[in-house]
């Protein structure tokens, strides 16, 4: 039995579906029975519960051997790290109570840093807590910046006719499609070929800049020559709060952007066949185009 947290999210949903397609037993954990219905129809055992509820998670993990664990975002949080740590402790309790053998977690590039990296710092806490659990083999995935994080640009382009954000447009960094993360996680969960506590970097197809993203996305929607404007931190925070993020979450995302700009948010391995994935920003532009044209 595989337990999948965040089973309605970009990675969790794909991992759950792929494991079901491979003939595995899956328990899909999420907050919405309605959103879990499609996985239920595919044969998953669904569990509706709050990830911060220790008793509920202990039941969700009962009888399981393996798990894919990710912490769903909370864009309205006023203390994201405290929110993350409440879930971390609940899931650690469930793992310890049920003697799982193998776990793959969704962590992040930069998760070796305890402070100063915005939302990534909570993943430092996750790795530290989970790695203290004896008797379970854990693979922490360290992917780059999600391509899905660029989709906010569709609304900006539609409403304002421009593209911008807190990241320097000329800085190149690793971007990855979440479908590639899910594919890799599924591969390792099926193989169960990891022991102890380990890390796997996932660097995407190549490093790209926001200037390059703007050019590719502009061509995809028939607006050639688009550029990307770096906006001051205060303006970026204001824009994010208008999109529904709390002031706190917006500010720590800007903090992470600062680490991208400085080059401090980086991988430690050289790019190779194992840590590179297939989806290019040109391919992902089709997703952007769909989102843009649906508005």
Secondary structure, DSSP 8 states (H G I E B T S, - for coil): -EEESSTTSTTHHHHHHHHHHTT--EEEEES-HHHHHHHHHTT-EEEE--TT-HHHHHHHTTT-SEEEE-----TT-SSHHHHHHHHHHHHHHHHHHHT-SEEEEE--TTTT-SSSSGGGHHHHHHHHHHTT-TT-EEEEEEE-EEGGGGGHHHHHHHHHS--EESS-TT--EEEE-HHHHHHHHHHHHHHT---SEEEEEE--SSEE-HHHHHHHHHHHTT-TT---EE--HHHHHHHHHHTT--HHHHHHHHHHHHHHHHT-S--SS---TTT--S--HHHHHHHHHHHHHT-
